[in-house]
Amino acid sequence: MSIINDLKEIIKPYTENKIALENISEDTDLLKDLNINSANLVDIVLDVEEKFGITIDDASMNKMLTVKATIAVIEEKLAQNAG
Amino acid sequence: MLGNDIVDLQKASLESNWRRKGYLNKLFTADEQEQILTSTNPEITVWLFWSMKEAAYKIVNRETEERFYNPKRFSCKFNGNNGLVNFEDKIVHTKSLINLDFIHTIASITSQDLGSIQTTYFENTHNYLSDFNSNSKHYVLEKDIYGVPNLVDKINGKKHFASISHHGKYLAIVSFVIEKKND
């Protein structure tokens, strides 16, 4: 299962925009395209931490507004864990 | 420059569990967390701080044109009935209205400007722009290609900053120039 599919499952409860979620891609913007409330972005960050067993620091969370940036953060933290 | 943020308290309590492990720690400074946990109504304090941070973010975002998600970079303090939000070397002044339905925070760079901010509340519907414009004698509310709102004077075309926030059932439009409804 790719990271984007896991991310799609994580995001599901926080968006009412099911069509945009079905069409999720690296270019999807969590706030603008999926209309996720900014107070729920932190839930996605916490869910990502739990799902992938990583810790997301503030500087990384700072960037997590798009699917692309979120995947980059997950990959970076997974690589740090492995290394 | 001005900003604003509105929190629908019923929606917030349904959709956010601020007691969730790690939640407060990701969004609030140590000092804010202590104030939240020792306040008589922690939930209201959570959303009050949150709306202060969001209103201040809107000013910073508009000035820098940079998007980011890092609420701890905004640290909130109360200053009598008003608030102060620190972002790096910038201070944003805020004032909040709290009732049973929502918390609404307005923000500006100077405390004098805060008193000049005019707010109009609407139901949060898709046609709020036309609702606003059909009630407005002197200004047209427009969004530019980046979604940034301005009030445009119908006579001389001058643009004035506006800020829009919406959440749940509520929508607020603020500017320095919105006319009173009975003008």
Chai-1 contact restraints between the chains, C-beta under 6 A:
chainA,res_idxA,chainB,res_idxB,connection_type,confidence,min_distance_angstrom,max_distance_angstrom,comment,restraint_id
A,A39,B,S16,contact,1.0,0.0,6.0,A-B,restraint_1
A,L41,B,Y69,contact,1.0,0.0,6.0,A-B,restraint_2
A,V42,B,K26,contact,1.0,0.0,6.0,A-B,restraint_3
A,V42,B,L27,contact,1.0,0.0,6.0,A-B,restraint_4
A,L46,B,G22,contact,1.0,0.0,6.0,A-B,restraint_5
A,D58,B,N70,contact,1.0,0.0,6.0,A-B,restraint_6
A,D58,B,K72,contact,1.0,0.0,6.0,A-B,restraint_7
A,M61,B,Y69,contact,1.0,0.0,6.0,A-B,restraint_8
A,N62,B,F68,contact,1.0,0.0,6.0,A-B,restraint_9
A,N62,B,N70,contact,1.0,0.0,6.0,A-B,restraint_10
A,M64,B,Y69,contact,1.0,0.0,6.0,A-B,restraint_11
A,L65,B,R67,contact,1.0,0.0,6.0,A-B,restraint_12
A,L65,B,Y69,contact,1.0,0.0,6.0,A-B,restraint_13
